[in-house]
Amino acid sequence: MYLACVLDTCSRRALGWSMASRKRTELVIDALKMAVVTRGGHVDGVIFHADRGSQYTSAAFAQVCNGCRIRRSMSRAVSSPDNALAQSFRQGLKRRTTHQRLSTTMRQARLEVFQGLTYNNARRLHNALDYLSPAQFEQRHQQDRELTLAA
């Protein structure tokens, strides 16, 4: 099973994801579209960073990004530090969901990954976020922004 995930680098929140048995461009497009919906369509000028996988360099993915007014950024060739946040996220998700056991069905695997993503967004505390979950961090950030606008 392949997983495509769109992460907010500020809050560490998984905004969109897609799972499939094949690694196709539609996999990353579906994850991106989910992230756009999660943000209420307000993504004009957002920068989407990815590695140089064929799905991310495809014309179809570029077209979706352009349609949403999302700027694309690509890692340097063979440079894992360029994508460290995504690698760390995947490693943690893998450790929490499938590290000690193998799922017997695709449905079970999808459920475990979904539960891991939900846990990450709602309950996992991050030291980079002042020991808040991504959802708590975003909520605090939104409250601070509203207070600033009201002042």
N, CA, C and O of each residue as an XYZ file, in Angstrom:
604
protein
N       0.842     -1.172      0.000
C       0.000      0.000      0.000
C       0.888      1.237      0.000
O       1.907      1.279      0.689
N       0.501      2.228     -0.765
C       1.223      3.490     -0.850
C       0.395      4.577     -0.171
O      -0.833      4.585     -0.254
N       1.083      5.483      0.494
C       0.450      6.597      1.180
C       1.062      7.898      0.681
O       2.282      8.057      0.667
N       0.211      8.816      0.276
C       0.648     10.179     -0.037
C       0.041     11.075      1.028
O      -1.151     10.989      1.320
N       0.866     11.931      1.602
C       0.430     12.795      2.704
C       0.866     14.221      2.420
O       1.978     14.458      1.950
N      -0.016     15.171      2.707
C       0.312     16.585      2.603
C       0.381     17.128      4.025
O      -0.604     17.100      4.762
N       1.561     17.625      4.399
C       1.786     18.126      5.751
C       1.912     19.643      5.751
O       2.467     20.235      4.825
N       1.392     20.258      6.796
C       1.613     21.677      7.033
C       2.917     21.766      7.830
O       2.992     21.250      8.945
N       3.927     22.403      7.282
C       5.227     22.433      7.956
C       5.213     23.290      9.213
O       6.058     23.103     10.088
N       4.284     24.214      9.322
C       4.200     25.048     10.518
C       3.584     24.269     11.681
O       4.135     24.256     12.782
N       2.444     23.622     11.439
C       1.718     22.941     12.524
C       1.993     21.448     12.608
O       1.588     20.807     13.578
N       2.668     20.880     11.622
C       2.932     19.435     11.560
C       1.649     18.619     11.333
O       1.651     17.402     11.520
N       0.568     19.277     10.937
C      -0.711     18.599     10.736
C      -0.764     17.944      9.356
O      -0.359     18.539      8.357
N      -1.268     16.711      9.320
C      -1.530     16.043      8.042
C      -2.854     16.602      7.524
O      -3.915     16.321      8.081
N      -2.783     17.393      6.456
C      -3.966     18.066      5.919
C      -4.718     17.209      4.922
O      -5.940     17.302      4.811
N      -4.000     16.386      4.207
C      -4.620     15.539      3.197
C      -3.815     14.280      3.015
O      -2.597     14.275      3.196
N      -4.496     13.215      2.657
C      -3.807     11.956      2.411
C      -4.621     11.097      1.467
O      -5.821     11.292      1.274
N      -3.927     10.152      0.895
C      -4.557      9.192     -0.007
C      -3.763      7.897      0.071
O      -2.537      7.905      0.184
N      -4.482      6.793      0.009
C      -3.845      5.476      0.046
C      -4.307      4.671     -1.167
O      -5.462      4.753     -1.582
N      -3.389      3.899     -1.719
C      -3.723      3.080     -2.885
C      -2.722      1.936     -3.010
O      -1.649      1.956     -2.407
N      -3.096      0.952     -3.797
C      -2.217     -0.194     -4.003
C      -1.176      0.066     -5.098
O      -0.256     -0.731     -5.284
N      -1.325      1.189     -5.826
C      -0.361      1.549     -6.867
C       0.084      2.989     -6.679
O      -0.682      3.844     -6.237
N       1.331      3.233     -7.022
C       1.895      4.580     -6.877
C       1.710      5.330     -8.193
O       2.555      5.281     -9.088
N       0.583      6.023     -8.280
C       0.249      6.775     -9.482
C       0.100      8.252     -9.152
O       0.021      8.635     -7.984
N       0.062      9.063    -10.175
C      -0.095     10.506     -9.983
C      -1.393     10.834     -9.267
O      -1.436     11.776     -8.476
N      -2.454     10.077     -9.528
C      -3.749     10.330     -8.873
C      -3.640     10.242     -7.359
O      -4.381     10.916     -6.644
N      -2.729      9.421     -6.867
C      -2.524      9.263     -5.428
C      -2.144     10.606     -4.799
O      -2.734     11.005     -3.795
N      -1.168     11.304     -5.377
C      -0.731     12.570     -4.810
C      -1.721     13.695     -5.118
O      -1.867     14.625     -4.326
N      -2.390     13.615     -6.248
C      -3.408     14.617     -6.580
C      -4.567     14.529     -5.590
O      -5.060     15.556     -5.124
N      -5.000     13.327     -5.269
C      -6.094     13.161     -4.295
C      -5.707     13.704     -2.926
O      -6.520     14.345     -2.260
N      -4.470     13.451     -2.501
C      -4.002     13.965     -1.203
C      -3.966     15.493     -1.221
O      -4.356     16.138     -0.248
N      -3.502     16.062     -2.318
C      -3.450     17.521     -2.427
C      -4.853     18.125     -2.424
O      -5.098     19.128     -1.754
N      -5.762     17.521     -3.163
C      -7.141     18.035     -3.200
C      -7.790     17.975     -1.817
O      -8.534     18.882     -1.445
N      -7.516     16.926     -1.061
C      -8.043     16.829      0.298
C      -7.476     17.955      1.163
O      -8.202     18.556      1.955
N      -6.193     18.239      1.014
C      -5.567     19.318      1.786
C      -6.186     20.667      1.433
O      -6.412     21.495      2.316
N      -6.459     20.891      0.166
C      -7.090     22.142     -0.266
C      -8.468     22.284      0.378
O      -8.823     23.359      0.859
N      -9.236     21.205      0.388
C     -10.564     21.224      1.021
C     -10.424     21.459      2.525
O     -11.191     22.228      3.104
N      -9.454     20.804      3.158
C      -9.229     20.975      4.593
C      -8.969     22.441      4.932
O      -9.404     22.927      5.977
N      -8.271     23.131      4.063
C      -7.979     24.547      4.277
C      -9.075     25.456      3.713
O      -8.884     26.669      3.619
N     -10.202     24.887      3.344
C     -11.324     25.688      2.866
C     -11.075     26.358      1.530
O     -11.723     27.349      1.195
N     -10.137     25.816      0.767
C      -9.817     26.380     -0.539
C      -8.885     27.577     -0.481
O      -8.513     28.117     -1.522
N      -8.504     27.999      0.710
C      -7.648     29.173      0.883
C      -6.171     28.762      0.821
O      -5.493     28.696      1.847
N      -5.689     28.489     -0.379
C      -4.308     28.020     -0.539
C      -3.525     28.836     -1.560
O      -2.432     28.442     -1.967
N      -4.073     29.954     -1.969
C      -3.414     30.803     -2.946
C      -2.032     31.215     -2.444
O      -1.912     31.841     -1.391
N      -0.992     30.865     -3.195
C       0.369     31.218     -2.829
C       1.076     30.236     -1.917
O       2.249     30.427     -1.596
N       0.380     29.179     -1.492
C       1.006     28.160     -0.653
C       2.127     27.487     -1.444
O       2.026     27.328     -2.661
N       3.177     27.100     -0.759
C       4.289     26.398     -1.400
C       4.174     24.918     -1.056
O       4.097     24.550      0.116
N       4.162     24.083     -2.073
C       4.108     22.637     -1.903
C       5.494     22.088     -2.197
O       5.986     22.197     -3.320
N       6.122     21.498     -1.189
C       7.474     20.950     -1.360
C       7.410     19.430     -1.435
O       6.714     18.797     -0.642
N       8.120     18.855     -2.368
C       8.147     17.401     -2.532
C       9.497     16.970     -3.081
O      10.328     17.783     -3.486
N       9.679     15.650     -3.077
C      10.885     15.122     -3.711
C      10.664     15.118     -5.228
O       9.661     15.640     -5.715
N      11.576     14.545     -5.946
C      11.489     14.556     -7.409
C      10.848     13.287     -7.975
O      11.160     12.871     -9.091
N       9.955     12.681     -7.203
C       9.243     11.505     -7.694
C       8.413     11.832     -8.923
O       7.958     12.963     -9.092
N       8.222     10.851     -9.768
C       7.515     11.092    -11.033
C       6.101     11.610    -10.827
O       5.579     12.327    -11.681
N       5.473     11.264     -9.715
C       4.115     11.738     -9.457
C       4.114     13.260     -9.257
O       3.205     13.952     -9.715
N       5.131     13.766     -8.575
C       5.202     15.196     -8.261
C       5.733     16.035     -9.424
O       5.504     17.243     -9.475
N       6.433     15.403    -10.347
C       6.960     16.125    -11.504
C       6.053     15.987    -12.720
O       6.361     16.520    -13.786
N       4.948     15.283    -12.573
C       4.051     15.044    -13.708
C       3.305     16.307    -14.133
O       3.096     17.222    -13.337
N       2.916     16.335    -15.383
C       2.139     17.460    -15.912
C       0.772     17.542    -15.230
O       0.268     18.639    -14.987
N       0.175     16.401    -14.923
C      -1.147     16.396    -14.279
C      -1.077     17.028    -12.889
O      -1.963     17.799    -12.519
N      -0.040     16.712    -12.120
C       0.106     17.297    -10.783
C       0.374     18.799    -10.903
O      -0.185     19.588    -10.142
N       1.215     19.193    -11.842
C       1.504     20.613    -12.065
C       0.229     21.375    -12.412
O       0.020     22.498    -11.952
N      -0.611     20.759    -13.219
C      -1.868     21.400    -13.621
C      -2.782     21.645    -12.412
O      -3.394     22.708    -12.300
N      -2.871     20.664    -11.512
C      -3.698     20.823    -10.314
C      -3.116     21.930     -9.432
O      -3.854     22.777     -8.929
N      -1.810     21.923     -9.248
C      -1.174     22.977     -8.444
C      -1.429     24.352     -9.052
O      -1.792     25.291     -8.344
N      -1.242     24.467    -10.344
C      -1.464     25.746    -11.018
C      -2.918     26.196    -10.878
O      -3.191     27.378    -10.670
N      -3.841     25.254    -10.993
C      -5.261     25.577    -10.855
C      -5.620     26.084     -9.476
O      -6.539     26.890     -9.330
N      -4.905     25.623     -8.463
C      -5.136     26.056     -7.072
C      -4.240     27.232     -6.694
O      -4.327     27.746     -5.579
N      -3.371     27.665     -7.629
C      -2.405     28.737     -7.392
C      -1.409     28.371     -6.294
O      -1.023     29.199     -5.469
N      -1.008     27.095     -6.316
C      -0.014     26.571     -5.385
C       1.332     26.559     -6.098
O       1.442     26.067     -7.221
N       2.345     27.098     -5.448
C       3.695     27.081     -6.004
C       4.362     25.763     -5.641
O       4.231     25.285     -4.515
N       5.077     25.177     -6.595
C       5.770     23.916     -6.337
C       7.238     24.162     -6.041
O       7.869     25.054     -6.608
N       7.766     23.345     -5.137
C       9.178     23.362     -4.767
C       9.649     21.917     -4.787
O       8.942     21.020     -4.328
N      10.833     21.695     -5.314
C      11.374     20.337     -5.407
C      12.696     20.219     -4.662
O      13.513     21.140     -4.657
N      12.886     19.064     -4.033
C      14.155     18.759     -3.379
C      15.263     18.669     -4.415
O      15.014     18.427     -5.596
N      16.472     18.866     -3.957
C      17.614     18.593     -4.823
C      17.705     17.088     -5.025
O      17.246     16.318     -4.181
N      18.273     16.681     -6.097
C      18.430     15.248     -6.374
C      19.257     14.582     -5.284
O      20.298     15.107     -4.890
N      18.814     13.453     -4.802
C      19.499     12.641     -3.799
C      19.902     13.484     -2.579
O      21.059     13.469     -2.159
N      18.948     14.207     -2.028
C      19.218     15.042     -0.858
C      18.121     14.838      0.174
O      17.152     15.596      0.216
N      18.273     13.816      1.006
C      17.242     13.501      1.992
C      16.999     14.617      3.009
O      15.867     14.750      3.473
N      18.002     15.433      3.387
C      17.705     16.513      4.338
C      16.677     17.523      3.814
O      16.010     18.190      4.605
N      16.546     17.641      2.488
C      15.569     18.560      1.915
C      14.135     18.161      2.261
O      13.230     18.995      2.231
N      13.934     16.911      2.584
C      12.591     16.418      2.861
C      12.537     15.778      4.255
O      11.797     14.818      4.470
N      13.310     16.305      5.185
C      13.452     15.699      6.513
C      12.139     15.644      7.281
O      11.870     14.653      7.959
N      11.319     16.681      7.191
C      10.055     16.684      7.923
C       9.161     15.532      7.459
O       8.577     14.825      8.281
N       9.057     15.347      6.158
C       8.226     14.263      5.625
C       8.792     12.906      6.023
O       8.036     12.001      6.375
N      10.107     12.757      5.970
C      10.722     11.486      6.336
C      10.490     11.171      7.817
O      10.194     10.030      8.170
N      10.620     12.163      8.665
C      10.389     11.983     10.091
C       8.925     11.628     10.370
O       8.632     10.756     11.187
N       8.024     12.311      9.685
C       6.598     12.032      9.844
C       6.289     10.583      9.456
O       5.615      9.864     10.192
N       6.789     10.171      8.297
C       6.541      8.795      7.829
C       7.110      7.757      8.796
O       6.469      6.748      9.085
N       8.301      8.014      9.284
C       8.928      7.068     10.208
C       8.102      6.927     11.482
O       7.881      5.814     11.961
N       7.644      8.049     12.030
C       6.821      8.010     13.237
C       5.489      7.318     13.001
O       5.026      6.543     13.838
N       4.877      7.598     11.864
C       3.600      6.954     11.523
C       3.796      5.447     11.362
O       2.988      4.652     11.842
N       4.845      5.077     10.700
C       5.147      3.648     10.501
C       5.391      2.951     11.834
O       4.917      1.838     12.062
N       6.125      3.611     12.701
C       6.427      3.044     14.016
C       5.148      2.840     14.833
O       4.999      1.821     15.508
N       4.237      3.796     14.774
C       3.002      3.712     15.562
C       1.964      2.775     14.961
O       1.088      2.304     15.685
N       2.028      2.490     13.680
C       0.962      1.703     13.052
C       1.371      0.300     12.651
O       0.654     -0.652     12.958
N       2.480      0.143     11.986
C       2.779     -1.159     11.386
C       4.103     -1.757     11.816
O       4.473     -2.830     11.338
N       4.815     -1.105     12.691
C       6.167     -1.554     13.023
C       6.196     -2.973     13.616
O       7.068     -3.765     13.258
N       5.279     -3.296     14.494
C       5.346     -4.567     15.197
C       4.470     -5.661     14.597
O       4.522     -6.812     15.029
N       3.665     -5.299     13.599
C       2.778     -6.307     13.021
C       2.489     -5.966     11.560
O       2.628     -4.822     11.127
N       2.094     -6.967     10.836
C       1.687     -6.761      9.457
C       0.171     -6.869      9.366
O      -0.429     -7.770      9.953
N      -0.439     -5.961      8.640
C      -1.878     -6.020      8.430
C      -2.184     -7.181      7.496
O      -1.431     -7.471      6.567
N      -3.294     -7.829      7.761
C      -3.647     -8.983      6.935
C      -4.447     -8.591      5.709
O      -4.467     -9.332      4.726
N      -5.100     -7.453      5.746
C      -5.880     -7.015      4.592
C      -5.590     -5.542      4.306
O      -5.114     -4.809      5.173
N      -5.882     -5.130      3.089
C      -5.724     -3.727      2.709
C      -6.657     -2.852      3.557
O      -6.286     -1.752      3.964
N      -7.833     -3.339      3.810
C      -8.797     -2.582      4.626
C      -8.252     -2.347      6.039
O      -8.363     -1.244      6.574
N      -7.675     -3.366      6.630
C      -7.099     -3.239      7.971
C      -5.927     -2.254      7.951
O      -5.800     -1.421      8.848
N      -5.093     -2.349      6.951
C      -3.947     -1.443      6.844
C      -4.423      0.007      6.705
O      -3.883      0.905      7.352
N      -5.428      0.231      5.868
C      -5.965      1.585      5.689
C      -6.514      2.133      7.007
O      -6.295      3.298      7.338
N      -7.220      1.299      7.747
C      -7.786      1.711      9.031
C      -6.679      2.079     10.015
O      -6.775      3.093     10.707
N      -5.635      1.263     10.080
C      -4.528      1.545     10.993
C      -3.813      2.840     10.629
O      -3.440      3.612     11.512
N      -3.621      3.080      9.348
C      -2.972      4.324      8.920
C      -3.881      5.514      9.240
O      -3.406      6.539      9.730
N      -5.168      5.388      8.971
C      -6.115      6.460      9.289
C      -6.090      6.770     10.790
O      -6.084      7.936     11.185
N      -6.076      5.730     11.616
C      -6.008      5.944     13.066
C      -4.701      6.634     13.459
O      -4.690      7.497     14.337
N      -3.609      6.254     12.814
C      -2.320      6.895     13.083
C      -2.320      8.368     12.686
O      -1.771      9.205     13.403
N      -2.928      8.684     11.558
C      -3.017     10.077     11.113
C      -3.889     10.894     12.062
O      -3.568     12.036     12.392
N      -4.982     10.301     12.488
C      -5.880     10.979     13.434
C      -5.168     11.230     14.751
O      -5.276     12.316     15.320
N      -4.444     10.239     15.237
C      -3.671     10.389     16.467
C      -2.645     11.517     16.313
O      -2.514     12.366     17.194
N      -1.930     11.519     15.203
C      -0.919     12.551     14.976
C      -1.545     13.943     15.019
O      -0.991     14.847     15.645
N      -2.673     14.126     14.371
C      -3.274     15.452     14.287
C      -3.887     15.913     15.602
O      -3.792     17.089     15.950
N      -4.515     14.997     16.334
C      -5.310     15.394     17.499
C      -4.616     15.199     18.843
O      -4.903     15.924     19.795
N      -3.700     14.222     18.934
C      -3.194     13.875     20.261
C      -1.682     13.888     20.413
O      -1.186     14.077     21.524
N      -0.934     13.692     19.334
C       0.519     13.604     19.463
C       1.105     14.977     19.768
O       0.903     15.933     19.019
N       1.829     15.058     20.873
C       2.439     16.310     21.287
C       3.813     16.460     20.634
O       4.593     15.510     20.573
N       4.090     17.656     20.155
C       5.352     17.936     19.468
C       6.132     18.975     20.261
O       5.590     20.022     20.615
N       7.385     18.694     20.537
C       8.185     19.681     21.254
C       8.363     20.957     20.435
O       8.465     22.043     21.005
N       8.402     20.841     19.104
C       8.530     22.024     18.242
C       7.281     22.899     18.286
O       7.312     24.053     17.859
N       6.177     22.346     18.805
C       4.911     23.093     18.895
C       4.596     23.452     20.346
O       3.432     23.613     20.710
N       5.627     23.574     21.166
C       5.450     23.885     22.583
C       4.621     22.804     23.281
O       3.796     23.095     24.147
N       4.855     21.576     22.891
C       4.186     20.394     23.453
C       2.662     20.444     23.303
O       1.913     20.105     24.218
N       2.240     20.873     22.129
C       0.833     20.838     21.742
C       0.684     19.873     20.582
O       1.656     19.577     19.887
N      -0.524     19.381     20.370
C      -0.801     18.589     19.173
C      -0.952     19.562     18.002
O      -1.154     20.756     18.226
N      -0.859     19.087     16.772
C      -1.069     19.986     15.634
C      -2.430     20.694     15.685
O      -2.515     21.881     15.368
N      -3.477     19.993     16.074
C      -4.808     20.613     16.155
C      -4.822     21.711     17.220
O      -5.371     22.787     16.984
N      -4.230     21.456     18.381
C      -4.168     22.465     19.441
C      -3.334     23.667     19.004
O      -3.695     24.813     19.272
N      -2.215     23.396     18.327
C      -1.353     24.465     17.857
C      -2.099     25.365     16.879
O      -2.040     26.589     16.988
N      -2.802     24.756     15.921
C      -3.544     25.554     14.947
C      -4.662     26.349     15.622
O      -4.913     27.499     15.262
N      -5.326     25.739     16.594
C      -6.397     26.430     17.315
C      -5.825     27.642     18.062
O      -6.412     28.724     18.025
N      -4.692     27.467     18.736
C      -4.060     28.571     19.454
C      -3.623     29.658     18.478
O      -3.805     30.847     18.736
N      -3.046     29.236     17.357
C      -2.589     30.192     16.344
C      -3.776     31.008     15.816
O      -3.665     32.221     15.644
N      -4.893     30.356     15.564
C      -6.087     31.044     15.068
C      -6.620     32.018     16.119
O      -7.009     33.135     15.776
N      -6.646     31.618     17.381
C      -7.114     32.513     18.454
C      -6.208     33.727     18.576
O      -6.688     34.851     18.722
N      -4.880     33.503     18.515
C      -3.937     34.616     18.591
C      -4.145     35.574     17.427
O      -4.078     36.791     17.601
N      -4.395     35.033     16.250
C      -4.616     35.851     15.051
C      -5.885     36.674     15.194
O      -5.903     37.852     14.839
N      -6.954     36.061     15.715
C      -8.212     36.782     15.904
C      -8.065     37.879     16.951
O      -8.641     38.957     16.803
N      -7.296     37.615     18.010
C      -7.066     38.641     19.019
C      -6.274     39.807     18.441
O      -6.552     40.967     18.747
N      -5.294     39.498     17.609
C      -4.487     40.538     16.975
C      -5.354     41.391     16.051
O      -5.226     42.615     16.037
N      -6.233     40.754     15.282
C      -7.113     41.495     14.375
C      -8.112     42.348     15.144
O      -8.489     43.427     14.685
N      -8.544     41.874     16.311
C      -9.511     42.612     17.109
C      -8.880     43.806     17.822
O      -9.572     44.769     18.153
N      -7.583     43.747     18.058
C      -6.910     44.797     18.832
C      -6.678     46.042     18.045
O      -6.122     47.008     18.567
